[in-house]
Amino acid sequence: MHKRSDKVAEAIHELVSALLVKGLKDPRVGFVTITAVKVTDDLHLATIYYTVIGSDDEKKATRHGLASAVGFIRKEIGKSLRMKYVPDVVFKYDESIEYGSRIDKLLKEIGTTEGEHD
């Protein structure tokens, strides 16, 4: 049995991903991927996790662009999902992919150095 918050999170994920593909009018928002959406059980807060391909400056610009688009995104969620209360939206940079890449790199380095000592 799925919780309602899970269904709402899935719907928000699809909607926000589609909005980003169509393109927000904000030039600061670069190549963004929505990695996850978590909605609180009371449906009052939606945390949208995202990653960005680009430099640190591009990541920073995207963060500001997404923050300024929160009102528009909430309005679109309200229109699309027809909920009594539209959740507040918070964007958080998903560091897990970078973290995973770093671990991968370290493991490869360890494997390389171990191979040299055989």
N, CA, C and O atoms as CSV, one atom per row, in Angstrom:
chain,resi,resn,atom,element,x,y,z
A,1,MET,N,N,0.857,-1.192,0.000
A,1,MET,CA,C,0.000,0.000,0.000
A,1,MET,C,C,0.894,1.244,0.000
A,1,MET,O,O,1.721,1.430,0.893
A,2,HIS,N,N,0.716,2.073,-0.998
A,2,HIS,CA,C,1.500,3.300,-1.084
A,2,HIS,C,C,0.865,4.405,-0.257
A,2,HIS,O,O,-0.356,4.556,-0.215
A,3,LYS,N,N,1.716,5.163,0.390
A,3,LYS,CA,C,1.219,6.321,1.122
A,3,LYS,C,C,0.850,7.400,0.112
A,3,LYS,O,O,1.414,7.454,-0.981
A,4,ARG,N,N,-0.069,8.231,0.468
A,4,ARG,CA,C,-0.466,9.327,-0.415
A,4,ARG,C,C,0.721,10.239,-0.704
A,4,ARG,O,O,0.863,10.730,-1.823
A,5,SER,N,N,1.570,10.469,0.287
A,5,SER,CA,C,2.725,11.356,0.088
A,5,SER,C,C,3.657,10.816,-0.997
A,5,SER,O,O,4.271,11.591,-1.731
A,6,ASP,N,N,3.763,9.478,-1.100
A,6,ASP,CA,C,4.595,8.875,-2.154
A,6,ASP,C,C,4.005,9.147,-3.534
A,6,ASP,O,O,4.735,9.448,-4.479
A,7,LYS,N,N,2.690,9.041,-3.645
A,7,LYS,CA,C,2.023,9.302,-4.927
A,7,LYS,C,C,2.164,10.764,-5.317
A,7,LYS,O,O,2.406,11.085,-6.481
A,8,VAL,N,N,2.010,11.643,-4.344
A,8,VAL,CA,C,2.159,13.078,-4.609
A,8,VAL,C,C,3.603,13.377,-5.016
A,8,VAL,O,O,3.837,14.162,-5.935
A,9,ALA,N,N,4.568,12.757,-4.340
A,9,ALA,CA,C,5.986,12.958,-4.673
A,9,ALA,C,C,6.264,12.515,-6.103
A,9,ALA,O,O,6.976,13.196,-6.841
A,10,GLU,N,N,5.701,11.370,-6.495
A,10,GLU,CA,C,5.905,10.869,-7.852
A,10,GLU,C,C,5.300,11.829,-8.886
A,10,GLU,O,O,5.906,12.100,-9.923
A,11,ALA,N,N,4.113,12.332,-8.592
A,11,ALA,CA,C,3.448,13.267,-9.510
A,11,ALA,C,C,4.239,14.567,-9.624
A,11,ALA,O,O,4.375,15.118,-10.716
A,12,ILE,N,N,4.763,15.059,-8.497
A,12,ILE,CA,C,5.565,16.290,-8.513
A,12,ILE,C,C,6.850,16.054,-9.293
A,12,ILE,O,O,7.277,16.918,-10.059
A,13,HIS,N,N,7.470,14.895,-9.108
A,13,HIS,CA,C,8.701,14.547,-9.834
A,13,HIS,C,C,8.457,14.632,-11.344
A,13,HIS,O,O,9.226,15.264,-12.069
A,14,GLU,N,N,7.384,13.992,-11.809
A,14,GLU,CA,C,7.067,14.004,-13.237
A,14,GLU,C,C,6.783,15.418,-13.732
A,14,GLU,O,O,7.259,15.818,-14.795
A,15,LEU,N,N,6.007,16.171,-12.958
A,15,LEU,CA,C,5.618,17.518,-13.368
A,15,LEU,C,C,6.829,18.456,-13.451
A,15,LEU,O,O,7.009,19.157,-14.447
A,16,VAL,N,N,7.645,18.463,-12.412
A,16,VAL,CA,C,8.802,19.365,-12.385
A,16,VAL,C,C,9.814,18.958,-13.455
A,16,VAL,O,O,10.419,19.820,-14.093
A,17,SER,N,N,10.004,17.657,-13.658
A,17,SER,CA,C,10.902,17.202,-14.727
A,17,SER,C,C,10.409,17.706,-16.074
A,17,SER,O,O,11.202,18.169,-16.893
A,18,ALA,N,N,9.103,17.620,-16.310
A,18,ALA,CA,C,8.528,18.092,-17.574
A,18,ALA,C,C,8.696,19.603,-17.716
A,18,ALA,O,O,9.006,20.097,-18.800
A,19,LEU,N,N,8.491,20.331,-16.627
A,19,LEU,CA,C,8.671,21.792,-16.678
A,19,LEU,C,C,10.112,22.150,-17.031
A,19,LEU,O,O,10.357,23.098,-17.777
A,20,LEU,N,N,11.056,21.395,-16.498
A,20,LEU,CA,C,12.466,21.679,-16.780
A,20,LEU,C,C,12.829,21.319,-18.216
A,20,LEU,O,O,13.671,21.977,-18.828
A,21,VAL,N,N,12.196,20.275,-18.758
A,21,VAL,CA,C,12.463,19.888,-20.147
A,21,VAL,C,C,11.916,20.962,-21.087
A,21,VAL,O,O,12.590,21.385,-22.026
A,22,LYS,N,N,10.678,21.397,-20.816
A,22,LYS,CA,C,10.090,22.465,-21.638
A,22,LYS,C,C,10.912,23.726,-21.474
A,22,LYS,O,O,10.976,24.570,-22.368
A,23,GLY,N,N,11.535,23.836,-20.326
A,23,GLY,CA,C,12.410,24.966,-20.072
A,23,GLY,C,C,11.727,26.071,-19.301
A,23,GLY,O,O,10.744,26.660,-19.749
A,24,LEU,N,N,12.268,26.332,-18.145
A,24,LEU,CA,C,11.853,27.519,-17.431
A,24,LEU,C,C,12.437,28.681,-18.228
A,24,LEU,O,O,13.456,28.524,-18.901
A,25,LYS,N,N,11.814,29.812,-18.156
A,25,LYS,CA,C,12.293,30.953,-18.937
A,25,LYS,C,C,13.595,31.538,-18.369
A,25,LYS,O,O,14.188,32.443,-18.956
A,26,ASP,N,N,14.021,31.013,-17.238
A,26,ASP,CA,C,15.202,31.549,-16.565
A,26,ASP,C,C,16.474,31.001,-17.203
A,26,ASP,O,O,16.699,29.791,-17.183
A,27,PRO,N,N,17.313,31.873,-17.771
A,27,PRO,CA,C,18.543,31.407,-18.424
A,27,PRO,C,C,19.573,30.835,-17.440
A,27,PRO,O,O,20.521,30.169,-17.855
A,28,ARG,N,N,19.391,31.090,-16.148
A,28,ARG,CA,C,20.341,30.580,-15.154
A,28,ARG,C,C,20.198,29.080,-14.946
A,28,ARG,O,O,21.143,28.414,-14.524
A,29,VAL,N,N,19.020,28.551,-15.241
A,29,VAL,CA,C,18.775,27.125,-15.013
A,29,VAL,C,C,19.365,26.334,-16.168
A,29,VAL,O,O,18.895,26.414,-17.304
A,30,GLY,N,N,20.407,25.565,-15.854
A,30,GLY,CA,C,21.128,24.810,-16.878
A,30,GLY,C,C,20.598,23.399,-17.047
A,30,GLY,O,O,19.390,23.167,-17.010
A,31,PHE,N,N,21.521,22.453,-17.234
A,31,PHE,CA,C,21.151,21.046,-17.430
A,31,PHE,C,C,20.850,20.421,-16.076
A,31,PHE,O,O,21.749,19.937,-15.388
A,32,VAL,N,N,19.588,20.436,-15.706
A,32,VAL,CA,C,19.155,19.972,-14.395
A,32,VAL,C,C,18.464,18.623,-14.527
A,32,VAL,O,O,17.683,18.401,-15.453
A,33,THR,N,N,18.757,17.728,-13.596
A,33,THR,CA,C,18.049,16.452,-13.508
A,33,THR,C,C,17.443,16.351,-12.118
A,33,THR,O,O,18.132,16.530,-11.113
A,34,ILE,N,N,16.163,16.065,-12.072
A,34,ILE,CA,C,15.506,15.836,-10.783
A,34,ILE,C,C,15.798,14.389,-10.402
A,34,ILE,O,O,15.415,13.467,-11.123
A,35,THR,N,N,16.474,14.185,-9.271
A,35,THR,CA,C,16.856,12.839,-8.871
A,35,THR,C,C,15.847,12.203,-7.919
A,35,THR,O,O,15.699,10.981,-7.896
A,36,ALA,N,N,15.153,13.027,-7.135
A,36,ALA,CA,C,14.177,12.484,-6.183
A,36,ALA,C,C,13.278,13.605,-5.679
A,36,ALA,O,O,13.640,14.781,-5.723
A,37,VAL,N,N,12.112,13.220,-5.205
A,37,VAL,CA,C,11.208,14.162,-4.546
A,37,VAL,C,C,10.707,13.473,-3.296
A,37,VAL,O,O,10.238,12.336,-3.344
A,38,LYS,N,N,10.810,14.166,-2.180
A,38,LYS,CA,C,10.276,13.637,-0.923
A,38,LYS,C,C,9.205,14.606,-0.428
A,38,LYS,O,O,9.427,15.816,-0.370
A,39,VAL,N,N,8.052,14.066,-0.075
A,39,VAL,CA,C,6.945,14.882,0.427
A,39,VAL,C,C,6.641,14.423,1.843
A,39,VAL,O,O,6.554,13.225,2.112
A,40,THR,N,N,6.482,15.381,2.744
A,40,THR,CA,C,6.166,15.025,4.132
A,40,THR,C,C,4.785,14.372,4.179
A,40,THR,O,O,3.959,14.586,3.292
A,41,ASP,N,N,4.541,13.570,5.227
A,41,ASP,CA,C,3.272,12.851,5.351
A,41,ASP,C,C,2.067,13.783,5.395
A,41,ASP,O,O,0.978,13.410,4.959
A,42,ASP,N,N,2.255,14.998,5.921
A,42,ASP,CA,C,1.131,15.944,5.970
A,42,ASP,C,C,0.975,16.721,4.660
A,42,ASP,O,O,0.111,17.591,4.550
A,43,LEU,N,N,1.813,16.404,3.670
A,43,LEU,CA,C,1.764,16.994,2.325
A,43,LEU,C,C,2.033,18.501,2.301
A,43,LEU,O,O,1.639,19.183,1.355
A,44,HIS,N,N,2.689,19.016,3.318
A,44,HIS,CA,C,2.933,20.457,3.383
A,44,HIS,C,C,4.299,20.867,2.849
A,44,HIS,O,O,4.532,22.053,2.614
A,45,LEU,N,N,5.207,19.915,2.652
A,45,LEU,CA,C,6.538,20.264,2.168
A,45,LEU,C,C,7.031,19.230,1.158
A,45,LEU,O,O,7.027,18.026,1.418
A,46,ALA,N,N,7.452,19.728,0.010
A,46,ALA,CA,C,8.042,18.864,-1.019
A,46,ALA,C,C,9.498,19.280,-1.183
A,46,ALA,O,O,9.789,20.416,-1.559
A,47,THR,N,N,10.407,18.356,-0.899
A,47,THR,CA,C,11.827,18.610,-1.104
A,47,THR,C,C,12.213,17.955,-2.422
A,47,THR,O,O,12.076,16.744,-2.599
A,48,ILE,N,N,12.699,18.782,-3.341
A,48,ILE,CA,C,13.049,18.302,-4.676
A,48,ILE,C,C,14.570,18.263,-4.779
A,48,ILE,O,O,15.238,19.292,-4.679
A,49,TYR,N,N,15.102,17.071,-4.979
A,49,TYR,CA,C,16.549,16.886,-5.088
A,49,TYR,C,C,16.935,16.916,-6.564
A,49,TYR,O,O,16.265,16.322,-7.408
A,50,TYR,N,N,18.022,17.615,-6.857
A,50,TYR,CA,C,18.429,17.770,-8.251
A,50,TYR,C,C,19.946,17.728,-8.387
A,50,TYR,O,O,20.681,17.933,-7.421
A,51,THR,N,N,20.395,17.456,-9.609
A,51,THR,CA,C,21.816,17.563,-9.935
A,51,THR,C,C,21.935,18.471,-11.157
A,51,THR,O,O,20.974,18.674,-11.898
A,52,VAL,N,N,23.131,19.006,-11.345
A,52,VAL,CA,C,23.395,19.906,-12.464
A,52,VAL,C,C,24.708,19.492,-13.107
A,52,VAL,O,O,25.688,19.201,-12.421
A,53,ILE,N,N,24.714,19.469,-14.426
A,53,ILE,CA,C,25.965,19.240,-15.143
A,53,ILE,C,C,26.553,20.611,-15.418
A,53,ILE,O,O,25.898,21.464,-16.019
A,54,GLY,N,N,27.782,20.825,-14.982
A,54,GLY,CA,C,28.416,22.115,-15.242
A,54,GLY,C,C,29.395,22.503,-14.156
A,54,GLY,O,O,29.657,21.753,-13.215
A,55,SER,N,N,29.924,23.695,-14.317
A,55,SER,CA,C,30.909,24.228,-13.370
A,55,SER,C,C,30.237,24.643,-12.064
A,55,SER,O,O,29.011,24.650,-11.962
A,56,ASP,N,N,31.045,24.985,-11.076
A,56,ASP,CA,C,30.497,25.461,-9.802
A,56,ASP,C,C,29.663,26.721,-10.007
A,56,ASP,O,O,28.625,26.889,-9.367
A,57,ASP,N,N,30.112,27.609,-10.900
A,57,ASP,CA,C,29.346,28.833,-11.174
A,57,ASP,C,C,27.986,28.499,-11.792
A,57,ASP,O,O,26.973,29.113,-11.458
A,58,GLU,N,N,27.980,27.525,-12.690
A,58,GLU,CA,C,26.710,27.125,-13.319
A,58,GLU,C,C,25.783,26.472,-12.294
A,58,GLU,O,O,24.568,26.664,-12.340
A,59,LYS,N,N,26.356,25.704,-11.375
A,59,LYS,CA,C,25.551,25.081,-10.325
A,59,LYS,C,C,24.935,26.149,-9.422
A,59,LYS,O,O,23.772,26.061,-9.029
A,60,LYS,N,N,25.740,27.151,-9.108
A,60,LYS,CA,C,25.269,28.240,-8.253
A,60,LYS,C,C,24.155,29.027,-8.954
A,60,LYS,O,O,23.142,29.359,-8.338
A,61,ALA,N,N,24.347,29.318,-10.233
A,61,ALA,CA,C,23.340,30.054,-11.002
A,61,ALA,C,C,22.041,29.248,-11.079
A,61,ALA,O,O,20.950,29.805,-10.957
A,62,THR,N,N,22.166,27.942,-11.281
A,62,THR,CA,C,20.986,27.085,-11.347
A,62,THR,C,C,20.247,27.093,-10.018
A,62,THR,O,O,19.019,27.159,-9.985
A,63,ARG,N,N,21.000,27.026,-8.916
A,63,ARG,CA,C,20.364,27.066,-7.590
A,63,ARG,C,C,19.541,28.332,-7.425
A,63,ARG,O,O,18.414,28.280,-6.931
A,64,HIS,N,N,20.094,29.469,-7.834
A,64,HIS,CA,C,19.371,30.740,-7.723
A,64,HIS,C,C,18.164,30.759,-8.663
A,64,HIS,O,O,17.094,31.249,-8.302
A,65,GLY,N,N,18.346,30.220,-9.871
A,65,GLY,CA,C,17.246,30.170,-10.831
A,65,GLY,C,C,16.094,29.316,-10.332
A,65,GLY,O,O,14.930,29.698,-10.460
A,66,LEU,N,N,16.417,28.154,-9.761
A,66,LEU,CA,C,15.375,27.278,-9.224
A,66,LEU,C,C,14.675,27.932,-8.034
A,66,LEU,O,O,13.457,27.831,-7.888
A,67,ALA,N,N,15.447,28.596,-7.196
A,67,ALA,CA,C,14.854,29.276,-6.033
A,67,ALA,C,C,13.868,30.349,-6.476
A,67,ALA,O,O,12.818,30.525,-5.859
A,68,SER,N,N,14.205,31.064,-7.546
A,68,SER,CA,C,13.300,32.117,-8.010
A,68,SER,C,C,12.083,31.546,-8.733
A,68,SER,O,O,11.087,32.247,-8.911
A,69,ALA,N,N,12.151,30.281,-9.153
A,69,ALA,CA,C,11.031,29.660,-9.871
A,69,ALA,C,C,10.062,28.925,-8.944
A,69,ALA,O,O,9.071,28.363,-9.410
A,70,VAL,N,N,10.335,28.924,-7.646
A,70,VAL,CA,C,9.515,28.169,-6.703
A,70,VAL,C,C,8.040,28.576,-6.785
A,70,VAL,O,O,7.168,27.706,-6.784
A,71,GLY,N,N,7.748,29.854,-6.856
A,71,GLY,CA,C,6.360,30.322,-6.929
A,71,GLY,C,C,5.656,29.782,-8.162
A,71,GLY,O,O,4.531,29.290,-8.085
A,72,PHE,N,N,6.333,29.881,-9.298
A,72,PHE,CA,C,5.785,29.364,-10.555
A,72,PHE,C,C,5.555,27.859,-10.465
A,72,PHE,O,O,4.517,27.359,-10.899
A,73,ILE,N,N,6.517,27.144,-9.906
A,73,ILE,CA,C,6.407,25.681,-9.801
A,73,ILE,C,C,5.260,25.288,-8.872
A,73,ILE,O,O,4.517,24.351,-9.165
A,74,ARG,N,N,5.115,25.993,-7.765
A,74,ARG,CA,C,3.989,25.716,-6.854
A,74,ARG,C,C,2.653,25.940,-7.560
A,74,ARG,O,O,1.714,25.161,-7.402
A,75,LYS,N,N,2.586,27.023,-8.346
A,75,LYS,CA,C,1.345,27.328,-9.076
A,75,LYS,C,C,1.034,26.196,-10.062
A,75,LYS,O,O,-0.116,25.776,-10.184
A,76,GLU,N,N,2.060,25.704,-10.764
A,76,GLU,CA,C,1.862,24.606,-11.717
A,76,GLU,C,C,1.454,23.316,-10.997
A,76,GLU,O,O,0.610,22.568,-11.490
A,77,ILE,N,N,2.052,23.059,-9.834
A,77,ILE,CA,C,1.665,21.876,-9.040
A,77,ILE,C,C,0.196,22.000,-8.646
A,77,ILE,O,O,-0.562,21.035,-8.745
A,78,GLY,N,N,-0.200,23.181,-8.202
A,78,GLY,CA,C,-1.592,23.414,-7.793
A,78,GLY,C,C,-2.563,23.190,-8.938
A,78,GLY,O,O,-3.613,22.575,-8.753
A,79,LYS,N,N,-2.219,23.685,-10.123
A,79,LYS,CA,C,-3.089,23.510,-11.290
A,79,LYS,C,C,-3.178,22.045,-11.689
A,79,LYS,O,O,-4.257,21.543,-12.005
A,80,SER,N,N,-2.047,21.368,-11.674
A,80,SER,CA,C,-1.979,19.999,-12.158
A,80,SER,C,C,-2.580,18.985,-11.181
A,80,SER,O,O,-3.319,18.090,-11.592
A,81,LEU,N,N,-2.269,19.122,-9.908
A,81,LEU,CA,C,-2.665,18.101,-8.932
A,81,LEU,C,C,-3.981,18.418,-8.218
A,81,LEU,O,O,-4.549,17.543,-7.565
A,82,ARG,N,N,-4.460,19.626,-8.330
A,82,ARG,CA,C,-5.720,20.047,-7.695
A,82,ARG,C,C,-5.822,19.595,-6.242
A,82,ARG,O,O,-6.752,18.886,-5.856
A,83,MET,N,N,-4.858,20.016,-5.459
A,83,MET,CA,C,-4.846,19.662,-4.036
A,83,MET,C,C,-5.411,20.820,-3.237
A,83,MET,O,O,-5.349,21.977,-3.654
A,84,LYS,N,N,-5.970,20.485,-2.068
A,84,LYS,CA,C,-6.510,21.525,-1.192
A,84,LYS,C,C,-5.380,22.464,-0.756
A,84,LYS,O,O,-5.539,23.684,-0.743
A,85,TYR,N,N,-4.242,21.872,-0.403
A,85,TYR,CA,C,-3.070,22.651,0.001
A,85,TYR,C,C,-1.910,22.239,-0.900
A,85,TYR,O,O,-1.572,21.060,-0.997
A,86,VAL,N,N,-1.310,23.221,-1.552
A,86,VAL,CA,C,-0.142,22.935,-2.394
A,86,VAL,C,C,1.092,22.981,-1.496
A,86,VAL,O,O,1.304,23.966,-0.788
A,87,PRO,N,N,1.898,21.940,-1.515
A,87,PRO,CA,C,3.060,21.906,-0.619
A,87,PRO,C,C,4.065,23.012,-0.920
A,87,PRO,O,O,4.220,23.441,-2.063
A,88,ASP,N,N,4.734,23.458,0.121
A,88,ASP,CA,C,5.864,24.364,-0.070
A,88,ASP,C,C,6.931,23.551,-0.795
A,88,ASP,O,O,7.052,22.342,-0.593
A,89,VAL,N,N,7.697,24.227,-1.638
A,89,VAL,CA,C,8.708,23.550,-2.438
A,89,VAL,C,C,10.091,24.036,-2.029
A,89,VAL,O,O,10.338,25.238,-1.934
A,90,VAL,N,N,10.990,23.085,-1.788
A,90,VAL,CA,C,12.373,23.399,-1.466
A,90,VAL,C,C,13.251,22.579,-2.403
A,90,VAL,O,O,13.066,21.371,-2.546
A,91,PHE,N,N,14.209,23.248,-3.038
A,91,PHE,CA,C,15.161,22.541,-3.884
A,91,PHE,C,C,16.433,22.288,-3.097
A,91,PHE,O,O,16.947,23.186,-2.430
A,92,LYS,N,N,16.944,21.056,-3.175
A,92,LYS,CA,C,18.211,20.714,-2.524
A,92,LYS,C,C,19.101,20.023,-3.544
A,92,LYS,O,O,18.664,19.133,-4.274
A,93,TYR,N,N,20.357,20.450,-3.580
A,93,TYR,CA,C,21.310,19.828,-4.485
A,93,TYR,C,C,21.599,18.420,-3.995
A,93,TYR,O,O,21.923,18.222,-2.824
A,94,ASP,N,N,21.485,17.454,-4.874
A,94,ASP,CA,C,21.724,16.052,-4.524
A,94,ASP,C,C,23.211,15.748,-4.671
A,94,ASP,O,O,23.730,15.635,-5.781
A,95,GLU,N,N,23.875,15.621,-3.547
A,95,GLU,CA,C,25.324,15.390,-3.562
A,95,GLU,C,C,25.677,13.914,-3.665
A,95,GLU,O,O,26.854,13.569,-3.764
A,96,SER,N,N,24.689,13.047,-3.643
A,96,SER,CA,C,24.975,11.607,-3.612
A,96,SER,C,C,25.679,11.133,-4.885
A,96,SER,O,O,26.504,10.221,-4.827
A,97,ILE,N,N,25.365,11.738,-6.028
A,97,ILE,CA,C,26.003,11.311,-7.275
A,97,ILE,C,C,27.483,11.688,-7.264
A,97,ILE,O,O,28.337,10.876,-7.620
A,98,GLU,N,N,27.783,12.925,-6.854
A,98,GLU,CA,C,29.191,13.332,-6.749
A,98,GLU,C,C,29.921,12.471,-5.726
A,98,GLU,O,O,31.070,12.081,-5.936
A,99,TYR,N,N,29.248,12.178,-4.621
A,99,TYR,CA,C,29.839,11.361,-3.570
A,99,TYR,C,C,30.155,9.962,-4.116
A,99,TYR,O,O,31.233,9.420,-3.870
A,100,GLY,N,N,29.203,9.389,-4.857
A,100,GLY,CA,C,29.408,8.074,-5.460
A,100,GLY,C,C,30.563,8.080,-6.449
A,100,GLY,O,O,31.363,7.145,-6.491
A,101,SER,N,N,30.644,9.143,-7.248
A,101,SER,CA,C,31.739,9.255,-8.227
A,101,SER,C,C,33.083,9.328,-7.517
A,101,SER,O,O,34.065,8.735,-7.964
A,102,ARG,N,N,33.119,10.056,-6.411
A,102,ARG,CA,C,34.354,10.198,-5.653
A,102,ARG,C,C,34.792,8.848,-5.081
A,102,ARG,O,O,35.971,8.497,-5.128
A,103,ILE,N,N,33.838,8.104,-4.546
A,103,ILE,CA,C,34.144,6.781,-4.001
A,103,ILE,C,C,34.647,5.865,-5.119
A,103,ILE,O,O,35.619,5.128,-4.946
A,104,ASP,N,N,33.969,5.924,-6.268
A,104,ASP,CA,C,34.399,5.143,-7.434
A,104,ASP,C,C,35.847,5.440,-7.802
A,104,ASP,O,O,36.649,4.534,-8.031
A,105,LYS,N,N,36.157,6.719,-7.853
A,105,LYS,CA,C,37.510,7.162,-8.226
A,105,LYS,C,C,38.532,6.642,-7.210
A,105,LYS,O,O,39.591,6.137,-7.580
A,106,LEU,N,N,38.195,6.774,-5.928
A,106,LEU,CA,C,39.105,6.299,-4.873
A,106,LEU,C,C,39.313,4.788,-4.960
A,106,LEU,O,O,40.431,4.301,-4.790
A,107,LEU,N,N,38.239,4.051,-5.225
A,107,LEU,CA,C,38.365,2.595,-5.341
A,107,LEU,C,C,39.247,2.215,-6.528
A,107,LEU,O,O,40.042,1.279,-6.443
A,108,LYS,N,N,39.105,2.941,-7.628
A,108,LYS,CA,C,39.950,2.665,-8.796
A,108,LYS,C,C,41.414,2.961,-8.483
A,108,LYS,O,O,42.311,2.224,-8.892
A,109,GLU,N,N,41.640,4.071,-7.739
A,109,GLU,CA,C,43.014,4.412,-7.363
A,109,GLU,C,C,43.606,3.328,-6.463
A,109,GLU,O,O,44.769,2.955,-6.618
A,110,ILE,N,N,42.814,2.832,-5.536
A,110,ILE,CA,C,43.278,1.769,-4.636
A,110,ILE,C,C,43.592,0.528,-5.448
A,110,ILE,O,O,44.620,-0.115,-5.235
A,111,GLY,N,N,42.701,0.185,-6.388
A,111,GLY,CA,C,42.915,-0.987,-7.242
A,111,GLY,C,C,44.176,-0.861,-8.057
A,111,GLY,O,O,44.891,-1.845,-8.248
A,112,THR,N,N,44.464,0.335,-8.543
A,112,THR,CA,C,45.671,0.583,-9.345
A,112,THR,C,C,46.922,0.408,-8.490
A,112,THR,O,O,47.885,-0.231,-8.915
A,113,THR,N,N,46.905,0.973,-7.293
A,113,THR,CA,C,48.097,0.877,-6.446
A,113,THR,C,C,48.301,-0.543,-5.935
A,113,THR,O,O,49.439,-0.991,-5.796
A,114,GLU,N,N,47.207,-1.263,-5.653
A,114,GLU,CA,C,47.341,-2.661,-5.213
A,114,GLU,C,C,47.923,-3.510,-6.322
A,114,GLU,O,O,48.745,-4.388,-6.061
A,115,GLY,N,N,47.508,-3.263,-7.569
A,115,GLY,CA,C,48.005,-4.018,-8.702
A,115,GLY,C,C,49.507,-3.831,-8.895
A,115,GLY,O,O,50.183,-4.735,-9.387
A,116,GLU,N,N,50.031,-2.683,-8.516
A,116,GLU,CA,C,51.449,-2.401,-8.672
A,116,GLU,C,C,52.306,-3.171,-7.681
A,116,GLU,O,O,53.488,-3.412,-7.928
A,117,HIS,N,N,51.698,-3.565,-6.537
A,117,HIS,CA,C,52.464,-4.223,-5.470
A,117,HIS,C,C,52.447,-5.735,-5.565
A,117,HIS,O,O,53.113,-6.407,-4.777
A,118,ASP,N,N,51.699,-6.290,-6.514
A,118,ASP,CA,C,51.607,-7.762,-6.613
A,118,ASP,C,C,52.891,-8.397,-7.035
A,118,ASP,O,O,52.963,-9.620,-7.160
